Structure formats: structure tokens, C-alpha cells
Amino acid sequence: MNLRVDLILETEQRSASVVNLKGIVRIISIVVPVILIVCIALVASTMMRINSELKNREGEMAIAGPKKDAAIKYREELGKNKQTLEELEGWCLSRIDWANQLAKIQTFIPTEIQLTSLKLMHSIETIDGTPARTVNMAMKGKALGSQANANVEMLGDIEKNTAFTNVMKEAKVADYRKNEDPSANEGEMLFVIEAIYQPKKFK
């Protein structure tokens, strides 16, 4: 036979656990809403700050937009001007000093030789991937006297002269014949000398 005697009333009975469950529920019911309110406030504050910064950035972009477009335009123009400058520098590098060349040719030609025309023809070629200028020269003239043949042959070897070896690649007598014009002097010869200059790179 089992016998149980309750010495306290039911209303005075408490939970045997260390923590009071009702107290925990009461604390949670108070703390959780507070935490939620704080979180909501923080999120709202962050959103307001981000929205404000976004508006500021949009305003700055609206102001900077035309400046950015102008900067892009100036950069493009600068690139074009730089390219033009490089091309001009290339032309200068590939240029032959014709004042000096013509003065040397004039000194080289014998007095019995009379030039009637001098023609220069420019062409562009690529050497090792770099543009280069090549110049062909054609000299036409008349040769008189007993040394006419020798003088014309000397002109045909003009590239071998020390004044031209560094600039001329080759030269030859392209045409040599008697002048059949009735008004020509006795024994007058016509000639054409063709010379090719060394290619000069643009860079």
C-alpha cells in the first residue's frame, strides 16, 4: 500500500527546474520585440543612408556626365593629334636632304654634260614590319664632246662616288643614244640615268 501526503497546497507548488519557465517566457516576450524594433530601426537607418548616398552620387554623375563626355572627346582628339605627330615625325625621318643632294649632283656632273630634267618618284614599302620610303631618281640630259661616252658612264656609276654611297642603292644608264633632232649639235648624245636611293624607315 502506497501512501502520499502533500504538505503544500497546489497553488504553492513550483517547478522543480532551476530556471523558471514562466520567467523565461516573460523575458522573451519583452526582449524579442525590443530586438526586432532595434534591428528594424538599424535597417531603416542604413537604407536611408544608402538612399541619401545614392541620390548624392546620382547628382554628382549628372554634373560629371558632360565633363566625362568632354574628357573622352579630348582624349580622342589627343590620340588623333599624337598619331598625326608620329606620322609627321616619320616623314621627317624618312626624308632625304635634297638641297644637299642636288648640290652634290651639280658638283659631280662634268661641264660637258647638260641636264634637261631631273625627276623624283617616291614609293612606300614595308621593311621588317616598318614603313619605309624609297626614292627613284631619273636624270635626263645631253652629252657633248669627245668624252661624252666616258662622262655618261661615270654618271651611271654615281652610286659608287663617296658623296652618294651612303644614300644611293644603285644606278645605271637606262638610255643612251644619238640626238636625231636636226637642230642638235654634231655628235650630241642623249642619255637617261636612273638611280634608286636607299630605303629610309619612318621609325
Secondary structure by P-SEA (a helix, b strand, c coil): cbbbbbccccccccccccccaaaaaaaaacaaaaaaaaaaaaaaaaaaaaaaaaaaaaaaaaaaaaaaaaaaaaaaaaaaaaaaaaaaaaaaaaccaaaaaaaaaaaaccccccccbbbbbbbbbbcccbbbbbbbbbbbbcccccaaaaaaaaaaacccccccccccccccccccccccccccccccccbbbbbbccccccc
